[in-house]
Amino acid sequence: MNKANLTCDDIRQTLNAGATLLDVRTTDEFNNGALPDAKNIPLSILPLLAHEHLDKNERLFIYCRSGGRAIMAEKILTGLGFNNVTNIGGIHLYQHCH
């Protein structure tokens, strides 16, 4: 479960192909700035909402502020049977992407 080092183009292409960009920061953090087209499910409620809001077979890119919560989210989702989960780390790595 290593963090992927992706370029803006990598992310854009995968999102265009139908992947979901998942922000697991708090709602306040998300509302203060998020990556374009990201879906927000805070880590604290991810186990409760994952099946309701995410497709198990869809490719998921997960990020948070610095990468720690994304690691935990990746483990949670994998444990729930999501099989195409990629931790892309912290938002600071991708804030320049538009």
PLY file of the C-alpha trace (Angstrom):
ply
format ascii 1.0
element vertex 98
property float x
property float y
property float z
element edge 97
property int vertex1
property int vertex2
end_header
0.00 0.00 0.00
2.50 2.56 -1.12
1.54 6.10 -1.92
1.34 6.70 -5.64
3.33 9.57 -7.08
1.07 10.78 -9.83
1.21 13.80 -12.08
-1.72 16.14 -12.66
-2.14 14.54 -16.07
-2.23 11.03 -14.54
-5.01 12.09 -12.21
-6.93 13.99 -14.90
-6.81 11.04 -17.31
-7.96 8.56 -14.69
-10.78 10.82 -13.50
-11.88 11.31 -17.11
-12.02 7.53 -17.41
-14.50 7.39 -14.51
-12.40 7.25 -11.33
-13.44 9.01 -8.12
-11.22 11.46 -6.26
-11.95 11.04 -2.55
-11.02 13.67 0.04
-11.06 12.16 3.55
-10.38 15.41 5.42
-13.02 17.04 7.62
-15.89 18.93 6.04
-14.37 22.23 7.23
-11.03 21.42 5.62
-12.79 20.38 2.41
-14.87 23.57 2.33
-11.68 25.65 2.71
-10.20 24.19 -0.47
-10.24 20.88 -2.27
-9.05 19.39 -5.52
-11.42 19.86 -8.48
-14.28 17.32 -8.63
-13.31 15.66 -5.34
-15.94 13.91 -3.25
-15.68 14.47 0.51
-16.25 11.68 3.00
-14.41 12.45 6.25
-12.29 9.57 7.55
-14.29 9.43 10.80
-17.47 8.43 8.95
-15.92 6.65 5.97
-16.72 3.12 7.25
-20.38 4.11 7.62
-20.82 5.84 4.25
-18.42 4.03 1.91
-20.89 1.50 0.53
-23.63 4.12 0.19
-21.55 6.72 -1.69
-18.82 4.78 -3.49
-18.73 2.00 -6.06
-16.64 -0.99 -4.91
-15.35 -1.63 -8.42
-14.60 1.97 -9.36
-11.05 3.29 -9.19
-10.60 5.52 -6.13
-7.87 8.09 -5.55
-7.70 9.07 -1.88
-6.05 12.14 -0.41
-6.03 14.15 2.81
-3.94 17.03 4.17
-0.57 15.34 4.54
-1.13 11.66 3.74
-1.76 10.03 7.13
-5.54 9.86 6.94
-5.31 8.69 3.33
-3.26 5.69 4.52
-5.95 4.83 7.08
-8.73 5.35 4.51
-6.97 3.05 2.07
-6.81 0.31 4.74
-10.48 0.82 5.69
-11.70 0.68 2.09
-9.56 -2.33 1.23
-10.95 -4.07 4.31
-14.48 -3.29 3.13
-13.81 -5.00 -0.19
-12.92 -2.02 -2.37
-10.31 -3.40 -4.73
-9.05 -0.45 -6.76
-7.89 2.07 -4.16
-4.87 4.34 -4.58
-3.51 6.63 -1.87
-2.17 9.74 -3.62
-1.06 11.39 -0.36
-1.53 14.98 0.73
-3.40 17.76 -1.04
-0.25 19.92 -1.09
1.21 17.61 -3.75
-1.65 18.38 -6.13
-2.93 21.86 -5.27
-1.40 23.20 -8.48
-3.57 20.81 -10.55
-6.62 22.35 -12.19
0 1
1 2
2 3
3 4
4 5
5 6
6 7
7 8
8 9
9 10
10 11
11 12
12 13
13 14
14 15
15 16
16 17
17 18
18 19
19 20
20 21
21 22
22 23
23 24
24 25
25 26
26 27
27 28
28 29
29 30
30 31
31 32
32 33
33 34
34 35
35 36
36 37
37 38
38 39
39 40
40 41
41 42
42 43
43 44
44 45
45 46
46 47
47 48
48 49
49 50
50 51
51 52
52 53
53 54
54 55
55 56
56 57
57 58
58 59
59 60
60 61
61 62
62 63
63 64
64 65
65 66
66 67
67 68
68 69
69 70
70 71
71 72
72 73
73 74
74 75
75 76
76 77
77 78
78 79
79 80
80 81
81 82
82 83
83 84
84 85
85 86
86 87
87 88
88 89
89 90
90 91
91 92
92 93
93 94
94 95
95 96
96 97
